[in-house]
Amino acid sequence: MQENIDNIIKLAWCDKTSFEKIKRIHGVTESEVIKIMRTNLKPRSFKLWRTRVTGRTRKHEKKRNLSEKSFKYESYL
């Protein structure tokens, strides 16, 4: 299970990985990812991450342009 949590954290930090892709890979929703990040990161790191992803269109597939390059999940394993 710790391996999955580590991988979810890596994917959540990546700007190019959407919450929808994390859900397809690991089956966790955006709110569950936020909870995982809150419990596994230091408070300051969590605050930086939340500031970084809040309002970011790349973290939500519905807000993205279709012309953007796709993300290769294999590079994060």
PDB file of N, CA, C and O in Angstrom:
ATOM      1  N   MET A   1       0.815  -1.201   0.000  1.00  0.00           N
ATOM      2  CA  MET A   1       0.000   0.000   0.000  1.00  0.00           C
ATOM      3  C   MET A   1       0.856   1.262   0.000  1.00  0.00           C
ATOM      4  O   MET A   1       0.511   2.245  -0.656  1.00  0.00           O
ATOM      5  N   GLN A   2       1.977   1.242   0.736  1.00  0.00           N
ATOM      6  CA  GLN A   2       2.858   2.416   0.787  1.00  0.00           C
ATOM      7  C   GLN A   2       3.397   2.743  -0.607  1.00  0.00           C
ATOM      8  O   GLN A   2       3.593   3.912  -0.937  1.00  0.00           O
ATOM      9  N   GLU A   3       3.637   1.717  -1.421  1.00  0.00           N
ATOM     10  CA  GLU A   3       4.104   1.934  -2.786  1.00  0.00           C
ATOM     11  C   GLU A   3       3.070   2.726  -3.583  1.00  0.00           C
ATOM     12  O   GLU A   3       3.426   3.642  -4.326  1.00  0.00           O
ATOM     13  N   ASN A   4       1.790   2.375  -3.431  1.00  0.00           N
ATOM     14  CA  ASN A   4       0.720   3.106  -4.117  1.00  0.00           C
ATOM     15  C   ASN A   4       0.654   4.550  -3.636  1.00  0.00           C
ATOM     16  O   ASN A   4       0.495   5.465  -4.445  1.00  0.00           O
ATOM     17  N   ILE A   5       0.774   4.761  -2.342  1.00  0.00           N
ATOM     18  CA  ILE A   5       0.728   6.122  -1.802  1.00  0.00           C
ATOM     19  C   ILE A   5       1.893   6.940  -2.334  1.00  0.00           C
ATOM     20  O   ILE A   5       1.717   8.098  -2.713  1.00  0.00           O
ATOM     21  N   ASP A   6       3.079   6.349  -2.367  1.00  0.00           N
ATOM     22  CA  ASP A   6       4.243   7.051  -2.912  1.00  0.00           C
ATOM     23  C   ASP A   6       4.012   7.432  -4.370  1.00  0.00           C
ATOM     24  O   ASP A   6       4.349   8.538  -4.793  1.00  0.00           O
ATOM     25  N   ASN A   7       3.442   6.517  -5.124  1.00  0.00           N
ATOM     26  CA  ASN A   7       3.192   6.781  -6.537  1.00  0.00           C
ATOM     27  C   ASN A   7       2.110   7.850  -6.712  1.00  0.00           C
ATOM     28  O   ASN A   7       2.222   8.701  -7.594  1.00  0.00           O
ATOM     29  N   ILE A   8       1.072   7.814  -5.885  1.00  0.00           N
ATOM     30  CA  ILE A   8       0.029   8.842  -5.950  1.00  0.00           C
ATOM     31  C   ILE A   8       0.630  10.216  -5.649  1.00  0.00           C
ATOM     32  O   ILE A   8       0.293  11.200  -6.309  1.00  0.00           O
ATOM     33  N   ILE A   9       1.511  10.284  -4.662  1.00  0.00           N
ATOM     34  CA  ILE A   9       2.161  11.555  -4.315  1.00  0.00           C
ATOM     35  C   ILE A   9       3.014  12.055  -5.485  1.00  0.00           C
ATOM     36  O   ILE A   9       2.985  13.243  -5.806  1.00  0.00           O
ATOM     37  N   LYS A  10       3.765  11.165  -6.117  1.00  0.00           N
ATOM     38  CA  LYS A  10       4.572  11.564  -7.281  1.00  0.00           C
ATOM     39  C   LYS A  10       3.689  12.104  -8.396  1.00  0.00           C
ATOM     40  O   LYS A  10       3.986  13.143  -8.985  1.00  0.00           O
ATOM     41  N   LEU A  11       2.599  11.391  -8.683  1.00  0.00           N
ATOM     42  CA  LEU A  11       1.698  11.826  -9.749  1.00  0.00           C
ATOM     43  C   LEU A  11       1.008  13.136  -9.399  1.00  0.00           C
ATOM     44  O   LEU A  11       0.800  13.977 -10.273  1.00  0.00           O
ATOM     45  N   ALA A  12       0.650  13.319  -8.130  1.00  0.00           N
ATOM     46  CA  ALA A  12      -0.017  14.555  -7.716  1.00  0.00           C
ATOM     47  C   ALA A  12       0.926  15.758  -7.824  1.00  0.00           C
ATOM     48  O   ALA A  12       0.482  16.856  -8.161  1.00  0.00           O
ATOM     49  N   TRP A  13       2.208  15.569  -7.545  1.00  0.00           N
ATOM     50  CA  TRP A  13       3.176  16.663  -7.661  1.00  0.00           C
ATOM     51  C   TRP A  13       3.429  17.032  -9.120  1.00  0.00           C
ATOM     52  O   TRP A  13       3.765  18.176  -9.426  1.00  0.00           O
ATOM     53  N   CYS A  14       3.267  16.060 -10.018  1.00  0.00           N
ATOM     54  CA  CYS A  14       3.532  16.312 -11.435  1.00  0.00           C
ATOM     55  C   CYS A  14       2.461  17.241 -12.011  1.00  0.00           C
ATOM     56  O   CYS A  14       1.266  16.973 -11.885  1.00  0.00           O
ATOM     57  N   ASP A  15       2.888  18.311 -12.630  1.00  0.00           N
ATOM     58  CA  ASP A  15       1.944  19.272 -13.194  1.00  0.00           C
ATOM     59  C   ASP A  15       1.161  18.702 -14.368  1.00  0.00           C
ATOM     60  O   ASP A  15       0.040  19.138 -14.629  1.00  0.00           O
ATOM     61  N   LYS A  16       1.728  17.743 -15.073  1.00  0.00           N
ATOM     62  CA  LYS A  16       1.096  17.220 -16.282  1.00  0.00           C
ATOM     63  C   LYS A  16       0.100  16.102 -16.021  1.00  0.00           C
ATOM     64  O   LYS A  16      -0.596  15.676 -16.942  1.00  0.00           O
ATOM     65  N   THR A  17       0.016  15.619 -14.794  1.00  0.00           N
ATOM     66  CA  THR A  17      -0.886  14.523 -14.474  1.00  0.00           C
ATOM     67  C   THR A  17      -2.169  15.065 -13.871  1.00  0.00           C
ATOM     68  O   THR A  17      -2.149  15.751 -12.849  1.00  0.00           O
ATOM     69  N   SER A  18      -3.284  14.750 -14.512  1.00  0.00           N
ATOM     70  CA  SER A  18      -4.573  15.241 -14.012  1.00  0.00           C
ATOM     71  C   SER A  18      -5.089  14.343 -12.896  1.00  0.00           C
ATOM     72  O   SER A  18      -4.657  13.201 -12.741  1.00  0.00           O
ATOM     73  N   PHE A  19      -6.016  14.885 -12.128  1.00  0.00           N
ATOM     74  CA  PHE A  19      -6.651  14.095 -11.079  1.00  0.00           C
ATOM     75  C   PHE A  19      -7.446  12.935 -11.690  1.00  0.00           C
ATOM     76  O   PHE A  19      -7.551  11.865 -11.092  1.00  0.00           O
ATOM     77  N   GLU A  20      -8.000  13.157 -12.877  1.00  0.00           N
ATOM     78  CA  GLU A  20      -8.743  12.102 -13.549  1.00  0.00           C
ATOM     79  C   GLU A  20      -7.831  10.924 -13.908  1.00  0.00           C
ATOM     80  O   GLU A  20      -8.231   9.765 -13.798  1.00  0.00           O
ATOM     81  N   LYS A  21      -6.604  11.230 -14.339  1.00  0.00           N
ATOM     82  CA  LYS A  21      -5.658  10.168 -14.673  1.00  0.00           C
ATOM     83  C   LYS A  21      -5.245   9.400 -13.415  1.00  0.00           C
ATOM     84  O   LYS A  21      -5.107   8.178 -13.455  1.00  0.00           O
ATOM     85  N   ILE A  22      -5.052  10.099 -12.314  1.00  0.00           N
ATOM     86  CA  ILE A  22      -4.728   9.440 -11.045  1.00  0.00           C
ATOM     87  C   ILE A  22      -5.877   8.510 -10.648  1.00  0.00           C
ATOM     88  O   ILE A  22      -5.651   7.410 -10.144  1.00  0.00           O
ATOM     89  N   LYS A  23      -7.109   8.965 -10.879  1.00  0.00           N
ATOM     90  CA  LYS A  23      -8.266   8.124 -10.553  1.00  0.00           C
ATOM     91  C   LYS A  23      -8.309   6.877 -11.425  1.00  0.00           C
ATOM     92  O   LYS A  23      -8.616   5.791 -10.933  1.00  0.00           O
ATOM     93  N   ARG A  24      -8.003   7.016 -12.723  1.00  0.00           N
ATOM     94  CA  ARG A  24      -7.993   5.848 -13.614  1.00  0.00           C
ATOM     95  C   ARG A  24      -6.913   4.855 -13.216  1.00  0.00           C
ATOM     96  O   ARG A  24      -7.126   3.644 -13.287  1.00  0.00           O
ATOM     97  N   ILE A  25      -5.759   5.353 -12.800  1.00  0.00           N
ATOM     98  CA  ILE A  25      -4.632   4.481 -12.468  1.00  0.00           C
ATOM     99  C   ILE A  25      -4.815   3.831 -11.101  1.00  0.00           C
ATOM    100  O   ILE A  25      -4.627   2.623 -10.956  1.00  0.00           O
ATOM    101  N   HIS A  26      -5.182   4.629 -10.096  1.00  0.00           N
ATOM    102  CA  HIS A  26      -5.207   4.147  -8.710  1.00  0.00           C
ATOM    103  C   HIS A  26      -6.607   4.046  -8.105  1.00  0.00           C
ATOM    104  O   HIS A  26      -6.771   3.464  -7.032  1.00  0.00           O
ATOM    105  N   GLY A  27      -7.618   4.602  -8.775  1.00  0.00           N
ATOM    106  CA  GLY A  27      -8.976   4.514  -8.272  1.00  0.00           C
ATOM    107  C   GLY A  27      -9.276   5.432  -7.100  1.00  0.00           C
ATOM    108  O   GLY A  27     -10.180   5.147  -6.315  1.00  0.00           O
ATOM    109  N   VAL A  28      -8.532   6.533  -6.962  1.00  0.00           N
ATOM    110  CA  VAL A  28      -8.785   7.484  -5.882  1.00  0.00           C
ATOM    111  C   VAL A  28      -9.252   8.814  -6.478  1.00  0.00           C
ATOM    112  O   VAL A  28      -8.748   9.256  -7.511  1.00  0.00           O
ATOM    113  N   THR A  29     -10.212   9.436  -5.819  1.00  0.00           N
ATOM    114  CA  THR A  29     -10.769  10.697  -6.299  1.00  0.00           C
ATOM    115  C   THR A  29      -9.857  11.863  -5.932  1.00  0.00           C
ATOM    116  O   THR A  29      -8.875  11.694  -5.208  1.00  0.00           O
ATOM    117  N   GLU A  30     -10.190  13.034  -6.433  1.00  0.00           N
ATOM    118  CA  GLU A  30      -9.406  14.242  -6.128  1.00  0.00           C
ATOM    119  C   GLU A  30      -9.391  14.510  -4.630  1.00  0.00           C
ATOM    120  O   GLU A  30      -8.342  14.829  -4.071  1.00  0.00           O
ATOM    121  N   SER A  31     -10.539  14.384  -3.975  1.00  0.00           N
ATOM    122  CA  SER A  31     -10.577  14.645  -2.531  1.00  0.00           C
ATOM    123  C   SER A  31      -9.755  13.619  -1.759  1.00  0.00           C
ATOM    124  O   SER A  31      -9.153  13.958  -0.740  1.00  0.00           O
ATOM    125  N   GLU A  32      -9.718  12.378  -2.223  1.00  0.00           N
ATOM    126  CA  GLU A  32      -8.886  11.368  -1.571  1.00  0.00           C
ATOM    127  C   GLU A  32      -7.401  11.653  -1.780  1.00  0.00           C
ATOM    128  O   GLU A  32      -6.587  11.426  -0.885  1.00  0.00           O
ATOM    129  N   VAL A  33      -7.053  12.152  -2.966  1.00  0.00           N
ATOM    130  CA  VAL A  33      -5.659  12.540  -3.227  1.00  0.00           C
ATOM    131  C   VAL A  33      -5.263  13.669  -2.277  1.00  0.00           C
ATOM    132  O   VAL A  33      -4.162  13.660  -1.726  1.00  0.00           O
ATOM    133  N   ILE A  34      -6.147  14.629  -2.085  1.00  0.00           N
ATOM    134  CA  ILE A  34      -5.862  15.742  -1.172  1.00  0.00           C
ATOM    135  C   ILE A  34      -5.649  15.219   0.248  1.00  0.00           C
ATOM    136  O   ILE A  34      -4.735  15.668   0.940  1.00  0.00           O
ATOM    137  N   LYS A  35      -6.478  14.281   0.684  1.00  0.00           N
ATOM    138  CA  LYS A  35      -6.316  13.696   2.020  1.00  0.00           C
ATOM    139  C   LYS A  35      -4.986  12.953   2.143  1.00  0.00           C
ATOM    140  O   LYS A  35      -4.298  13.060   3.158  1.00  0.00           O
ATOM    141  N   ILE A  36      -4.630  12.200   1.100  1.00  0.00           N
ATOM    142  CA  ILE A  36      -3.348  11.473   1.105  1.00  0.00           C
ATOM    143  C   ILE A  36      -2.190  12.456   1.197  1.00  0.00           C
ATOM    144  O   ILE A  36      -1.247  12.245   1.960  1.00  0.00           O
ATOM    145  N   MET A  37      -2.263  13.528   0.419  1.00  0.00           N
ATOM    146  CA  MET A  37      -1.201  14.530   0.440  1.00  0.00           C
ATOM    147  C   MET A  37      -1.126  15.206   1.813  1.00  0.00           C
ATOM    148  O   MET A  37      -0.033  15.442   2.329  1.00  0.00           O
ATOM    149  N   ARG A  38      -2.273  15.515   2.396  1.00  0.00           N
ATOM    150  CA  ARG A  38      -2.301  16.181   3.702  1.00  0.00           C
ATOM    151  C   ARG A  38      -1.669  15.307   4.783  1.00  0.00           C
ATOM    152  O   ARG A  38      -0.937  15.815   5.633  1.00  0.00           O
ATOM    153  N   THR A  39      -1.941  13.998   4.765  1.00  0.00           N
ATOM    154  CA  THR A  39      -1.433  13.122   5.823  1.00  0.00           C
ATOM    155  C   THR A  39       0.018  12.704   5.611  1.00  0.00           C
ATOM    156  O   THR A  39       0.692  12.331   6.571  1.00  0.00           O
ATOM    157  N   ASN A  40       0.510  12.757   4.382  1.00  0.00           N
ATOM    158  CA  ASN A  40       1.850  12.251   4.103  1.00  0.00           C
ATOM    159  C   ASN A  40       2.903  13.319   3.851  1.00  0.00           C
ATOM    160  O   ASN A  40       4.095  13.014   3.804  1.00  0.00           O
ATOM    161  N   LEU A  41       2.482  14.562   3.690  1.00  0.00           N
ATOM    162  CA  LEU A  41       3.445  15.651   3.486  1.00  0.00           C
ATOM    163  C   LEU A  41       3.565  16.476   4.760  1.00  0.00           C
ATOM    164  O   LEU A  41       2.669  16.483   5.604  1.00  0.00           O
ATOM    165  N   LYS A  42       4.674  17.159   4.876  1.00  0.00           N
ATOM    166  CA  LYS A  42       4.827  18.126   5.962  1.00  0.00           C
ATOM    167  C   LYS A  42       3.830  19.254   5.704  1.00  0.00           C
ATOM    168  O   LYS A  42       3.472  19.505   4.553  1.00  0.00           O
ATOM    169  N   PRO A  43       3.378  19.936   6.756  1.00  0.00           N
ATOM    170  CA  PRO A  43       2.372  20.995   6.569  1.00  0.00           C
ATOM    171  C   PRO A  43       2.767  22.051   5.535  1.00  0.00           C
ATOM    172  O   PRO A  43       1.938  22.464   4.724  1.00  0.00           O
ATOM    173  N   ARG A  44       4.006  22.480   5.559  1.00  0.00           N
ATOM    174  CA  ARG A  44       4.457  23.499   4.601  1.00  0.00           C
ATOM    175  C   ARG A  44       4.455  22.952   3.170  1.00  0.00           C
ATOM    176  O   ARG A  44       4.064  23.655   2.238  1.00  0.00           O
ATOM    177  N   SER A  45       4.887  21.710   2.996  1.00  0.00           N
ATOM    178  CA  SER A  45       4.883  21.092   1.664  1.00  0.00           C
ATOM    179  C   SER A  45       3.466  20.946   1.137  1.00  0.00           C
ATOM    180  O   SER A  45       3.211  21.188  -0.042  1.00  0.00           O
ATOM    181  N   PHE A  46       2.543  20.551   2.010  1.00  0.00           N
ATOM    182  CA  PHE A  46       1.149  20.427   1.594  1.00  0.00           C
ATOM    183  C   PHE A  46       0.600  21.778   1.158  1.00  0.00           C
ATOM    184  O   PHE A  46      -0.086  21.874   0.141  1.00  0.00           O
ATOM    185  N   LYS A  47       0.900  22.819   1.924  1.00  0.00           N
ATOM    186  CA  LYS A  47       0.414  24.163   1.589  1.00  0.00           C
ATOM    187  C   LYS A  47       0.979  24.621   0.241  1.00  0.00           C
ATOM    188  O   LYS A  47       0.258  25.213  -0.561  1.00  0.00           O
ATOM    189  N   LEU A  48       2.248  24.354  -0.009  1.00  0.00           N
ATOM    190  CA  LEU A  48       2.854  24.705  -1.299  1.00  0.00           C
ATOM    191  C   LEU A  48       2.188  23.952  -2.441  1.00  0.00           C
ATOM    192  O   LEU A  48       1.913  24.525  -3.495  1.00  0.00           O
ATOM    193  N   TRP A  49       1.932  22.668  -2.228  1.00  0.00           N
ATOM    194  CA  TRP A  49       1.295  21.850  -3.259  1.00  0.00           C
ATOM    195  C   TRP A  49      -0.118  22.355  -3.546  1.00  0.00           C
ATOM    196  O   TRP A  49      -0.503  22.481  -4.708  1.00  0.00           O
ATOM    197  N   ARG A  50      -0.892  22.644  -2.500  1.00  0.00           N
ATOM    198  CA  ARG A  50      -2.262  23.124  -2.693  1.00  0.00           C
ATOM    199  C   ARG A  50      -2.271  24.453  -3.436  1.00  0.00           C
ATOM    200  O   ARG A  50      -3.099  24.669  -4.320  1.00  0.00           O
ATOM    201  N   THR A  51      -1.357  25.334  -3.081  1.00  0.00           N
ATOM    202  CA  THR A  51      -1.253  26.615  -3.778  1.00  0.00           C
ATOM    203  C   THR A  51      -0.934  26.387  -5.246  1.00  0.00           C
ATOM    204  O   THR A  51      -1.459  27.071  -6.123  1.00  0.00           O
ATOM    205  N   ARG A  52      -0.077  25.430  -5.496  1.00  0.00           N
ATOM    206  CA  ARG A  52       0.363  25.134  -6.852  1.00  0.00           C
ATOM    207  C   ARG A  52      -0.753  24.541  -7.713  1.00  0.00           C
ATOM    208  O   ARG A  52      -0.875  24.902  -8.884  1.00  0.00           O
ATOM    209  N   VAL A  53      -1.563  23.649  -7.166  1.00  0.00           N
ATOM    210  CA  VAL A  53      -2.581  22.978  -7.982  1.00  0.00           C
ATOM    211  C   VAL A  53      -3.928  23.684  -8.002  1.00  0.00           C
ATOM    212  O   VAL A  53      -4.758  23.389  -8.862  1.00  0.00           O
ATOM    213  N   THR A  54      -4.166  24.603  -7.084  1.00  0.00           N
ATOM    214  CA  THR A  54      -5.450  25.298  -7.040  1.00  0.00           C
ATOM    215  C   THR A  54      -5.606  26.171  -8.279  1.00  0.00           C
ATOM    216  O   THR A  54      -4.782  27.043  -8.554  1.00  0.00           O
ATOM    217  N   GLY A  55      -6.667  25.919  -9.009  1.00  0.00           N
ATOM    218  CA  GLY A  55      -6.949  26.702 -10.208  1.00  0.00           C
ATOM    219  C   GLY A  55      -6.129  26.329 -11.420  1.00  0.00           C
ATOM    220  O   GLY A  55      -6.238  26.977 -12.461  1.00  0.00           O
ATOM    221  N   ARG A  56      -5.325  25.317 -11.312  1.00  0.00           N
ATOM    222  CA  ARG A  56      -4.470  24.899 -12.425  1.00  0.00           C
ATOM    223  C   ARG A  56      -5.297  24.059 -13.407  1.00  0.00           C
ATOM    224  O   ARG A  56      -5.869  23.039 -13.025  1.00  0.00           O
ATOM    225  N   THR A  57      -5.355  24.486 -14.654  1.00  0.00           N
ATOM    226  CA  THR A  57      -6.181  23.783 -15.635  1.00  0.00           C
ATOM    227  C   THR A  57      -5.612  22.422 -16.009  1.00  0.00           C
ATOM    228  O   THR A  57      -6.369  21.535 -16.402  1.00  0.00           O
ATOM    229  N   ARG A  58      -4.330  22.235 -15.902  1.00  0.00           N
ATOM    230  CA  ARG A  58      -3.724  20.954 -16.291  1.00  0.00           C
ATOM    231  C   ARG A  58      -4.085  19.822 -15.341  1.00  0.00           C
ATOM    232  O   ARG A  58      -3.966  18.653 -15.708  1.00  0.00           O
ATOM    233  N   LYS A  59      -4.524  20.143 -14.131  1.00  0.00           N
ATOM    234  CA  LYS A  59      -4.879  19.101 -13.172  1.00  0.00           C
ATOM    235  C   LYS A  59      -6.299  18.571 -13.402  1.00  0.00           C
ATOM    236  O   LYS A  59      -6.729  17.632 -12.732  1.00  0.00           O
ATOM    237  N   HIS A  60      -7.031  19.181 -14.357  1.00  0.00           N
ATOM    238  CA  HIS A  60      -8.386  18.735 -14.676  1.00  0.00           C
ATOM    239  C   HIS A  60      -8.508  18.579 -16.186  1.00  0.00           C
ATOM    240  O   HIS A  60      -8.330  19.541 -16.934  1.00  0.00           O
ATOM    241  N   GLU A  61      -8.812  17.369 -16.627  1.00  0.00           N
ATOM    242  CA  GLU A  61      -8.853  17.092 -18.063  1.00  0.00           C
ATOM    243  C   GLU A  61      -9.901  17.913 -18.793  1.00  0.00           C
ATOM    244  O   GLU A  61      -9.689  18.282 -19.948  1.00  0.00           O
ATOM    245  N   LYS A  62     -11.014  18.206 -18.161  1.00  0.00           N
ATOM    246  CA  LYS A  62     -12.076  18.955 -18.820  1.00  0.00           C
ATOM    247  C   LYS A  62     -11.654  20.387 -19.142  1.00  0.00           C
ATOM    248  O   LYS A  62     -12.224  21.007 -20.040  1.00  0.00           O
ATOM    249  N   LYS A  63     -10.680  20.912 -18.435  1.00  0.00           N
ATOM    250  CA  LYS A  63     -10.227  22.290 -18.647  1.00  0.00           C
ATOM    251  C   LYS A  63      -9.044  22.378 -19.604  1.00  0.00           C
ATOM    252  O   LYS A  63      -8.619  23.479 -19.956  1.00  0.00           O
ATOM    253  N   ARG A  64      -8.510  21.249 -20.025  1.00  0.00           N
ATOM    254  CA  ARG A  64      -7.314  21.231 -20.873  1.00  0.00           C
ATOM    255  C   ARG A  64      -7.639  21.445 -22.336  1.00  0.00           C
ATOM    256  O   ARG A  64      -8.768  21.234 -22.780  1.00  0.00           O
ATOM    257  N   ASN A  65      -6.614  21.873 -23.086  1.00  0.00           N
ATOM    258  CA  ASN A  65      -6.686  21.894 -24.535  1.00  0.00           C
ATOM    259  C   ASN A  65      -6.408  20.495 -25.041  1.00  0.00           C
ATOM    260  O   ASN A  65      -5.597  19.777 -24.457  1.00  0.00           O
ATOM    261  N   LEU A  66      -7.060  20.100 -26.105  1.00  0.00           N
ATOM    262  CA  LEU A  66      -6.827  18.767 -26.651  1.00  0.00           C
ATOM    263  C   LEU A  66      -5.490  18.664 -27.366  1.00  0.00           C
ATOM    264  O   LEU A  66      -5.010  17.558 -27.617  1.00  0.00           O
ATOM    265  N   SER A  67      -4.886  19.783 -27.695  1.00  0.00           N
ATOM    266  CA  SER A  67      -3.634  19.773 -28.443  1.00  0.00           C
ATOM    267  C   SER A  67      -2.399  19.545 -27.574  1.00  0.00           C
ATOM    268  O   SER A  67      -1.295  19.405 -28.101  1.00  0.00           O
ATOM    269  N   GLU A  68      -2.566  19.504 -26.256  1.00  0.00           N
ATOM    270  CA  GLU A  68      -1.413  19.314 -25.393  1.00  0.00           C
ATOM    271  C   GLU A  68      -0.865  17.906 -25.523  1.00  0.00           C
ATOM    272  O   GLU A  68      -1.605  16.967 -25.818  1.00  0.00           O
ATOM    273  N   LYS A  69       0.437  17.762 -25.302  1.00  0.00           N
ATOM    274  CA  LYS A  69       1.073  16.455 -25.373  1.00  0.00           C
ATOM    275  C   LYS A  69       0.553  15.556 -24.266  1.00  0.00           C
ATOM    276  O   LYS A  69       0.275  16.005 -23.154  1.00  0.00           O
ATOM    277  N   SER A  70       0.427  14.286 -24.591  1.00  0.00           N
ATOM    278  CA  SER A  70      -0.032  13.348 -23.573  1.00  0.00           C
ATOM    279  C   SER A  70       1.107  13.023 -22.609  1.00  0.00           C
ATOM    280  O   SER A  70       2.283  13.182 -22.937  1.00  0.00           O
ATOM    281  N   PHE A  71       0.744  12.576 -21.442  1.00  0.00           N
ATOM    282  CA  PHE A  71       1.697  12.276 -20.381  1.00  0.00           C
ATOM    283  C   PHE A  71       1.998  10.794 -20.366  1.00  0.00           C
ATOM    284  O   PHE A  71       1.089   9.975 -20.502  1.00  0.00           O
ATOM    285  N   LYS A  72       3.259  10.438 -20.203  1.00  0.00           N
ATOM    286  CA  LYS A  72       3.652   9.034 -20.141  1.00  0.00           C
ATOM    287  C   LYS A  72       3.780   8.605 -18.690  1.00  0.00           C
ATOM    288  O   LYS A  72       4.712   9.006 -17.992  1.00  0.00           O
ATOM    289  N   TYR A  73       2.846   7.795 -18.248  1.00  0.00           N
ATOM    290  CA  TYR A  73       2.794   7.321 -16.869  1.00  0.00           C
ATOM    291  C   TYR A  73       4.019   6.475 -16.519  1.00  0.00           C
ATOM    292  O   TYR A  73       4.464   6.492 -15.371  1.00  0.00           O
ATOM    293  N   GLU A  74       4.560   5.754 -17.460  1.00  0.00           N
ATOM    294  CA  GLU A  74       5.687   4.841 -17.210  1.00  0.00           C
ATOM    295  C   GLU A  74       6.901   5.557 -16.641  1.00  0.00           C
ATOM    296  O   GLU A  74       7.691   4.940 -15.927  1.00  0.00           O
ATOM    297  N   SER A  75       7.071   6.830 -16.935  1.00  0.00           N
ATOM    298  CA  SER A  75       8.228   7.557 -16.442  1.00  0.00           C
ATOM    299  C   SER A  75       8.144   7.846 -14.946  1.00  0.00           C
ATOM    300  O   SER A  75       9.123   8.295 -14.349  1.00  0.00           O
ATOM    301  N   TYR A  76       6.988   7.593 -14.334  1.00  0.00           N
ATOM    302  CA  TYR A  76       6.821   7.832 -12.900  1.00  0.00           C
ATOM    303  C   TYR A  76       6.742   6.559 -12.091  1.00  0.00           C
ATOM    304  O   TYR A  76       6.419   6.596 -10.903  1.00  0.00           O
ATOM    305  N   LEU A  77       7.032   5.435 -12.716  1.00  0.00           N
ATOM    306  CA  LEU A  77       7.022   4.169 -11.972  1.00  0.00           C
ATOM    307  C   LEU A  77       8.397   3.787 -11.533  1.00  0.00           C
ATOM    308  O   LEU A  77       8.575   2.749 -10.895  1.00  0.00           O
TER     309      LEU A  77
END
